[in-house]
């Protein structure tokens, strides 16, 4: 039987991928560079948000298996990824 955290993480990734595919279809439909850039820029919000949520769900599912010190390093790593994306 699948764990609830795994199901939630997978569903979020499916949602994220569906949003990406829908955005690609919108770009093709509008066929304008300006609108395509707006759509693409909007996706910059979705990606990091999904990353944070799925990581949080995964960490919550592992809470009893991971020490506090490891949580710190995982949080730091995710923070650096987000910082790198934004800068």
ZIWO-V287698 format. One record per pair of residues at least 24 apart in sequence whose ideal C-beta (glycine too) atoms are under 10 Angstrom apart, sorted by sequence separation. I is the first residue (numbers start at 1). GAP is how many residues later the second one is. If there is no record, write none. Layout:
i/gap
I/GAP
I/GAP
//
This chain:
i/gap
19/24
20/26
52/26
55/26
16/27
19/27
20/27
51/27
52/27
19/28
52/29
16/30
48/30
51/30
52/30
15/31
16/31
19/31
51/31
16/33
17/33
48/33
49/33
16/34
48/34
51/34
15/35
16/35
47/35
12/37
13/37
16/37
48/37
12/38
13/38
16/38
47/38
48/38
12/39
9/41
12/41
13/41
44/41
12/42
44/42
11/43
9/44
10/44
8/45
9/45
12/45
8/46
9/46
11/46
9/47
9/48
5/49
8/49
9/49
7/50
8/50
5/51
6/51
5/52
6/52
8/52
9/52
4/53
5/53
8/53
5/54
5/55
6/55
5/56
4/57
5/57
3/58
5/58
//
